[in-house]
Each structure stands twice: as structure tokens, then as C-alpha cells.
Amino acid sequence: MHEKERHRIILSAVQDRPVVTVVDLCSLTGVSEATIRRDISTLHMQKKLRRVRGGAEAITPPQFVGLAGRPFSVNETLRINEKRAIARAAVEMCEDGDSIIINGGTTTFQMVHPLANRRLQVFTNSFPIAEHLLKHSKNTVMLSGGTIYREQNIILSPFDNDVTRNFYAKRMFMGAQGLGPIGLMEADPLLIQAEQKLIGQADELVVLVDSSKFSQRSSLVLCPLDRISTVITDDGVSDKTAAMLAAADVKLIVASSGSIQEKGAAS
């Protein structure tokens, strides 16, 4: 990741939270602590943030605390070809008339293009997904209720009495911060709470993650592996990861720009 991209992520992160740690920034950017400390020093000298012990804070502290994790605008530029291939494979699982849930995220957002020719009932907590489908498709679209989080472009509610409980889906399609032996991981407690409600409304859970997500971890587990029906990823997935999913009876679909390969849970 180039310096300019790292600085953009760092400045966005300090606007999300009162203080962001070096460890948090390493997780967001994928670079070493030494590199992050140099970046913080540079931005401190430029008076774009304030260096503090173990991290950084905004010059003007944010009035609204956002969610942990990279902003949508940053994530949508990363591994775009892999995300498009994964999204195409996800849409191939759908048939006209299906009721589906699409969770907000930059990989799931790529589903909107192949969905343009479909007629489904789509429930989503993503503003960009809902807007695109309304403008460019004949799908029926329902949005969840709650607070809009601008950085991630999603709508989340901590309350049980929102419209989530009134929608049933054959499948839920979602991304994640990480996926490992202990299950699906996310970075923010509010995301966990909202997404667990959505998962409960679907028969099948289909996870859309590029292969880099198998090496990423978080302190928060959204659900165990055995709740996942299918994982769709790119051809960078390792044999070790494939074996892990097979052991948990999770079907693996490997999507590349040229083709889609399906691997059964027991293979």
C-alpha cells in the first residue's frame, strides 16, 4: 500500500474514534508498526493529527463516533477484480423470485451489476446497494431501519423492533473482516449485533470474502464456521484453508476472472 493511501486510511480512522492505536492502524493497512509510527510522525508534523502514546488522535475530535474498520470508499478500491468475480458467483446461486439478504460491504456491493437482469426480493442495510438496484434493476428492494453510518454506508439498529424481524430470506450474502477456524469475524460490536439479527432471518449463510481475509483476525466472532453454508472466494485460497472449510462441512466456491470452480464440503 502506497504512503498516500496509508495516510488517507489513518486520517479517516482518527476521525472515527477519539484515539486510534498503532495496532489498529496496522490491522487497517496491513503494514508494520514501524511504518505506521513513521506515518503518524509525518502527519503530526503536517498538523493533520496529534501523535499520542501508542497511537494518534484527531486535531479536532469527532463529534460522532463511527464504526471500527476501513471506510467503504477505501475498501471499494482494493482487490476489485477478485470482488467482481466473487460477486458474479454469488448471483449465480440466485433464481428469479428468491428472497435474499445482502449485507453492506464492498464485495457484496459488486453483486448489484449481475443482479440488474434479475427479479428478486432484496433486503439490505446498504444505501449504495439499495440505490443502485432501485435505479438499474427490477428487483424489489427493502431497507433496514436505524442509524446511517456514513463511512461504511450502512444502516444499523441496536433495537429488536426494527423491520429486520419481518423479512425471511432463502439466503443471506455477506462479507467479513476475517474468516478462520473459530468462525466469521468482525471489528465492531454494533456490527456483530445487527448482523446476528440478519443471519437469523435466512436459511443459508453465504460468505463472500477474497482470499486475503483468511489471514485477517479480529477479537469479535460473529458466528461459528458451522453456521456458514457456503464460502465464495478467489483462486488465491490455500489448500489449508480449503481443508479447514471442508472439515466444517462448508461448501467452497472458488471464483476467478475466467471461471468458477465448486468444491464440495467433503472433497
N, C-alpha and C positions, 0 to 999 in steps of 0.2 A: 504494500500500500504506500502510495506516494505521501510525502510530507504534507502537501496541501490537503489531501483527503483526510489524513490523521488530524490535522488542525481543525478541520471542519467538524469532525466527529467529536473531538474534545470540547470545542466551544458549544456544540449542541448539548453535550452531556452536562456541562456545568450550568446550563440554563434550565435543565430538567430537575436537578436536585441541588439542595443547599451546598453540599460538598460531594465531590466525586473522587474516589480513591485511585491511586496508581493501579491497583489490582483490577478495579472495574474497567479502567481505560485499556489495560492490556487485553481484557476479555473482549471489549468492543472492537478493538483494532487488530488484534492478533499479532502484536509486536512485543518486544521485550520491555521490561521495566526501565532499563537504561535509556531506551529510545523515548519512552513516554516521559521520563524525567527531563530529558533534553527538550522535548516538545513543550512541556509545561514551563520550563525556564524561558524558552523563546517567547512564548505567548505572554508570560509575566512581564518580560522586558518590553514587549509591544503594548503593554497595558490593556490586553484583551481579556485577561483573567488574573486572579490573585493566587500565587503559589502558597500553599499551606502545608503543614507537616503531613506527609503521606498522600498528598493529592493536590487538588485545586478547587477553587470556588469562583463564582461569578463576581465581577466587579459590582454589578447591581444584582443582588439575589433575586431569583424568580419569585413572583407572587403566586404562581400556580405550579404545583409540583406534578410533573408528568410521570410517565411510566419508565421503568428501567428498560434498557435495550437501545439499539440503534434506531434512529428515526426512519420512517418509511422512505423519505427522499434519498437517504444514503443507501439503504438496503436494496432499493429497486435497481441500482446501477451495478450490483455485484452478481457475478455468475449468471448473467441474464440468459445466455443460450441454454444452460442446464435447466433453469427455471421454466423456460418455454417448453422444452421437451417433456419435463415432468408434468406440467400443466396439461399438455395435449394428451398424455397417457391417462391422466385423471378424468378428463372429459369423455374419453372413450369408454369409461366404465358406466356412463350415464345413458339413459334412454328417455325419449320424449315422454312427458307425463310424470317423471320421477320427482319426488320432493327431496331436496338436498339442503344441507347447511354448508356454507363456505365461510370459514373463519377468516378474519382480516389478516393480511400478510402480503409480502411481495411475491412469493411463489404462487400462492392461491390467486392473487390478482391476475396472473397470466392466464388463468382459466377463462377470463372474460372473452378473449378473442375466439377460441374454438366454440364457446357457448353461443356465439352470435347466431348460429344456424339451428339452435335447439329451442325446444319449448318445454321448460321445466318450471317447477315452483322452487324458488331460491330464497332461503332465509340467510341473511348475512348481518354481521356487525361492522361491516366495512363500508365507509362512504364511497371510496373510489370504485369498488366492485358494484355497489348498487347504482351509482350514477352511470357507469359505463353500460351496464346491462339495460337500464331504462332507455338510454339513448340509442343503443345499437343492437337490440335484440327484442324478441317477442316473449322472453321469459317473464313469468310473474315474479315480482320481487317484494320481499318483506324485510324491513329493517328492525333491528332490536332497539329498545329504548334505553336511555341512560345518558351519561356524560360523554361528550366528544373529546377525545384525546388527540390534539392536532398533530403532534409529532408522529404518531403511529397511524393516524387516520382511521381510528376505530371508535366504536361506541361501547362503553362498558357500564354495567349497573351492578352494584353490590346487593340489590334487593331481589327477593324471591318473586315479587308480584309484578314482574315485567312480562312482556309478550313471549319471552323465550319458552315458557312452560306450555304455551298454546300451539306450538308447532312441532309436528312429528316428521322425521326425515328417514328415508331409507339409508342414506349415507351422510356422514359429515366429513368434509375435506378441510384439513388444517395443516399449518406448518408448525415449527417449534424452534426454540433456541438450540436445543440439543436432543440427541437420542442415544441412549446407552443401555447397558444391561439392567439398570434399575428402572428404566422407563423413559417416558417423554418428559422433557424438562423445559421450564420457562423461567423468566427472570424476575417477574413481578407478582406479588401476592394477589393483586386485584385481577390480573390476567388469569391466574390459576382459578380464582373463584368464579369468574364469568365463564371461562372455557369449560370447567367441570359441569356447569349447568347445561351448556350446549351439547356436550358429549352425551349427557343423559337423555337427550331427545332423539338420538339417532341409533339405528340398529347396528350399523357398521361404522367404524372409525378408520378413515384413510388418511395417512400422514404423508405429506409432500415435503421432502427435505433433500437438498443437494448433499452430496457425499461429505462435504466439509463439516456438516452438522453432527456426524458420528464421532468426531473428536472434540466437540464442544460440550461443556458441562455447566450446570447451574446448581445452586443449593436448593432449588424448589422443584419437586417432582409433581407433574400434572396428573399422570396416570401410569400404571404399570404396563409392561410390554404386552401382557396377555389381554389387555383391553383393545389393543390395536388389531384390526383385521388385515390391513394391507399397508405396506410402505412402498412409496414410489420414489426412486432416487435416480441419479445419473450413473454412468458407467465407471465412475471413479470409486465406487463402493468396493471395499476389500472383501476377500474371501472370509476373513474372520468375522466381519460384520454380517455377511450373508448367513454364516453358520449360527451366529447369535440369534438372528431373527427366525431361522428355521427351527431352532431349539425351543423358541417361544410360540411356535405354530403360527407365525406371522408370514403371510404371503409377500414375496418381494417382487416388485416390478422394476426393471432397470430400463430407463429411457435414455436414448441418445438422440442426437440431431437426425440420425439416419433411420433408426429403428427402435422398436420396443420389444424387450425380452422379458418374458414372465417366468419366474422361478417359484415353483410350488413350495409350500411351507415345509414339506417333508423331503425336498430334494437336496 
